[in-house]
Amino acid sequence: MAGNSFGNIFKITTFGESHGNAVGVVIDGVLPQIEFDFDLVQTDLNKRKPGQSKITTERNEDESFEVLSGLFEGKTTGAPLTLIVKNKNQKPEDYSHLKDAFRPSHADYTYKQKYGIRDYRGGGRQSARETVARVMAGSVAKMILNKIGISIHAFVSQIHTIKLETPFNEIDFTKIESNIVRCPNQEIATKMIALIEEVKAVGDSVGGIITCVCKGVPVGLGEPVFNKLHAELGKAMLSINACKGFEIGSGFESVLLKGSEHNDEFIALQNETITTKTNNSGGIQGGISNGMDIVFKSAFKPVSTIKQKQNTINTIFENIEITAEGRHDPCVVPRAVPIVEAMAALVLVDFYLLNKIYN
């Protein structure tokens, strides 16, 4: 199986399955002598973990992690850094009814057709359980980014038809963790939570949108041809389970504007500081960061495993009906917030290190 690694200089390789002994990550290219922030890693893992609220799956993992290599006296050594989380709260019997069935819109069918084998107990390698490794790696990337003044803030801006209309530059990021849906507006969050509870009660699911704002990004990250910064961010987001859409800055709405309306006019401030009047570019022009906030959105589909009767096929291609059992999220979006932050951090730290060849 190919495609388990991501990045160039700051390169990660994830491993493990949803019902295996553990999931983990090996990180190559970590700068030496970085003070390892154990609390940051655990905090990010807790934001992703199942069972954290009434609108997530009932599966409850403590998500405590271990560092197997790459640390000495609390600092990174520059050697490959290996982190794991052991799987503890497993109920493989919950998936026995799926042994010979392919869930609609799930990776069951394509995985089996490609590899000739699949772990039906939660999906194995195709499970979103793999994102535990990404979150740990993203936390390490944040340790480096924090030192150079880059911060990343992701939040839920839409669940199904309920939208947060507040412009990103008016968002109070300290409010993101004030509610279980991770929307920084309590009134909108309450409506989102009620909707998720409603669909959960009838065994259905809903999707939504996560907005991410990266602040303090210097000018010059990204390359102008194939390795555009926004292209790598798009690849990173679309590699997350259930992510079906990505847009940077004005995105699809840009088609509604004329050039005279869409262009971000430059303004020279004191001390040779450059800013732009607007930020329709989302902080990236020509594939290269321009010093403004990087702003993008990622759209997540409704979870495909639902507790309603559906038509599908089995492993011998007979038409059958299934009703999923077990513990599943009615909406994955709130738990995906730390994953979006992690993938953004991985892209930014990799381009930051790549950019050092020019300096």
N, C-alpha and C positions, 0 to 999 in steps of 0.2 A: 504494500500500500504506500503510495507516494503522497506528498503534500502535507506532511506533518510538521513542517518547519516554516517559519515566517521571519523576515527581516534580512538585512545584509551584514552590517557590522554588529549591531545589537540583535542577535539572532536567537530565536527560541525554537525548541522542539518539544511538543507536548506528547504525552503517552498515557496509556491506561484506558479502561473501559468503565461504563457506568456500574456494572456489577462485578468488576474485578477487585483485586485487593486494594488498589489505590489509583489515583490519577496524579500526574505530576508534570513538571517542566524542567528542562535543562536550558539554561540561559548562557549563551556564549557572547563575549564582547562586553561583559560588565566591567565598568571602570574600577580599578582597585581603590582601596581605602575609602569606600563609601560607607558611612555609618548605617548599619542595617536597622531599619525601622520595623520592628516586629509588630508594633501596634497598628501601623498603617496597613500591613498585609492582612492582619486579622480583621480589621475594620472593614476593608474592602470585601473580604470573603464573607463576612456576616451580612453585608448588603446583598450578596448574590445567593446566599444559602436558601434552601427550601425550608418551609415550615415557619417562616418568620412572621407571618401575619394571617389573618382570616381570608385574604384574597389570593393566597398562594397554595401550592400543593401541601398536603398534610405530611409528606415525608419530612423527617426532622433529622438533620445532620449537624453535628457540632462544628464541623469544618475546621478543626484545629490542624495546623500544618507543621511540618518538620523540614528543617534544612539539612540536607545530606552532604553537601559539599560547597566549597567556595567561600567559606567564612572562617575568620580567625580573630579571636578576641573582639567579636562584635562588628568587624569590618570586612568588606569584600576583599578578596585577595587578587582578583583579576582572573582566577581560574573559573571554569564552568560552574555556575551556581545551580544547584539542584534542589527543588522544593517538591514535596508531595503532601497530599491529603489522603488519608486512608478512608475507604468506604466502610461505613459501619451499619447504617440503618437500611439494610437491604431486605426486600421481600420479593424474591424472584417468582414466588407462586402467584403474585399478582399479574404476571404476564403469561401464565401457562395457556390462557385462552387465545393468545396471539401466536402461538408456536407455528401454526400452519396458516395464518391469515395475514394479509397485507393491509395495513391501515390506510385509508384514503388520504392522499396528500402527504403521507409520511415517507421517510426514506427507506422503509422496509423493502419495497419492491425493487427499487433501483440498486440498492446495496446488494441484495441477494442475486440479482441478475448480473451484476458486475463481478462479484467475488465468488459466487457460488456457495456462500455460507453467510450466516448472520446470527448474531446473538440476540434473540428475541427478548431477553430479559432487560428491557429498558433501552434497547438499541445498541448496546455495546459502544463501539467507537463513534457511531453517528449520534450518540446521545449528547444533549446539551450539558451533561455532566462534565464533558471535556473542557468547558469554559472555566472551570475551577482553576485549571492550569494557566489559562490566559490572564485571569484576574491576578494571580500571584505574580506573574511576569510583569503585568502592567503596574503593579505596586512598586516593583523594583525600578521600573522605568521612571515612575513618579519621583522616586528618591533622587534620581539624577536631575530630572526636570525642575524639581523644587529648588535645587541649588543654583539654577540659572534663571529663576524667576518666572517659569512657565507653570500655569495652573490650568486644570481641566475641570469643567463643571457640566455634567450631563443631568437632564431632568426630563420628566414625562410631560410632554406638551399636548398630547392628544390620546384619548382612549375612545375608540370607535368614533362616534359623532361629536363627542364632547371635547372642545378645543380650548386651550389657553391662548388667548389672543394678545397678551402682553408682549411688546417688543423685547428681544433678548437683552438689550442694554438697560432695561428698566426692571429686570428680574433681580430679586434679592436671593442670592445663592444660599444664604444661611437658612432659608426656609425649605430647601429641597428635602431635608430629612425630617421635617416637622410632621409628616404624615406617611402612611404606609404605601401610598401610591407614588410617592416622590414627585409630586407636582407642587411647585413653590407658590401656590395660591390655594388657600384653604377652602374657599367657596367652590372652586372648580374641582379640587381634589375630592371633596365630599360627594359631588355628583359622579365623579369617576368611580369611586369606591362603591357607591350604590349600584351603578351599572354592572360592575364586575360581580358583585354579590348576586345580582338578579340573574345573570347568565350562568353563574355557577350553580344556582339553585335548580336550573332546568338542564344541567349537564352539558352546557354549551361553552363557547369560548369567544373572546374578542381580541383584536389587535390594537395597535396604536403607534405613536410616533415619539421618539426620543430626540430632543434637541441637545446639541453639545456646543459649548463655547470654550475655546482655548485662548487664554489670555497670556500676554507677555511673550508671545512668539516673535522672535527677531526677524528682521528682513533677511531673505536669502535661503530659506529652507526649501528644498525641492529642486528638481531638474526640469528643463523646459520641453523635453520631448516625451519619451515613454515613462519616465519616472517622475511625472508631475506629482506634487504634494497632494492635490485633491484626488488624483487617480489612485494613489496608494491608500488614502483614507477611505475612498470608496471600496477598494478591494478588501480592506480590513473590516469595514462594517458589514459588507455583504458576505463575508466569511462566517459571520455569527449566525448560529441556528435561528431560523425563522425570520431573518432580515430579508425583506423583499424589495427595498427601495432606498436610494441615497440621493441627497441633493445638497449642493454647497451654495451658500449665499442665497441669492434670489431664486436659484433653482428653476423649476418649471414655470414659476410665475414670471420669469424674465421675458417670456415670449409675449407677455401682455404689455411690455414697455417698449418705447422707442429708445434709440441710442442716446438721445439727449436727456432722457429720463433715467436711463440705467447707469450711465457712466459715473464713476466715483471720482469727483473732482479733487485734485490734490490741493492741500493747504500747507504752506510753510509757517511754522510757529517759531517762537524764540528758541535759541540754543540749537538751531538747525534741526529741530524736530519736525518730521513730516507726518501729516495725518490726511485723511480723506473726509470729504463732507458727508458722504454716505458710505455704506459698506455692502453694496449689492454683490461685490465680488466674493464676499465671505472671507476676506483676509488673504486671498490667494489670487494672483494674476500671472498668467502665462505659466502656471504650474509652480510658481515660486511665492512664498509668503511675502506679504508687503508690509508687515509690522502691525496691521490692524488685527482685531479679534478674529480668529478663525471660527466660523459659525456653520454648522451643517446639521442636517436632520437624517435620521434613519427610521424607516418604516418597518414595523414588525407585523406579520400576519397573525390571524387567530391560531392558537395552538391546534394542531391537527388531531390530537388524541382527545376525543370528547366522549362523554357518557350518554350518547344517544345512539339509537339504532341506525346503522349505515350499511349501504350495499358495497360489497367489495369482492375480491377473489381470494382463493386460497392457493397454496403452493402447487397444486395440480391444476390450477386455472379453472376452477369451478366457481360459479357465481354463488356467493353466500351473503349472510347478514352477520354483522358483529356489533356488539355493544362493549366499548372499552370499560375495563374495571381498573382498580388500583388508585394510585395517587398522582394527580396531574394538575397542572396550573390552569385555571380558567382564563388567565391573561399573564403572559410571560414578561410583559413590558416593564413593570416596576423592578423585577429582578435583573433585567438586562441593562439597567442604568450603569452599574459598575463595570459591566463587560464592555460597553461602549467607551467608557472612560479608559479602560485598560488598553483597548486596541488603538485608541487615539494616542495614548502615551507611548505605545510601542513604535508607532509610525514617527512621532515627533522626535523621540530620543534617537532613533536610527538615523533620521535625516540630520539631526544636530551633529552626530558623530561623523557622518559622511561629509558634512559641510566643513569640518576641520581641515580637510585636505586643501581647501582654498585659503586657509588662514595661516 
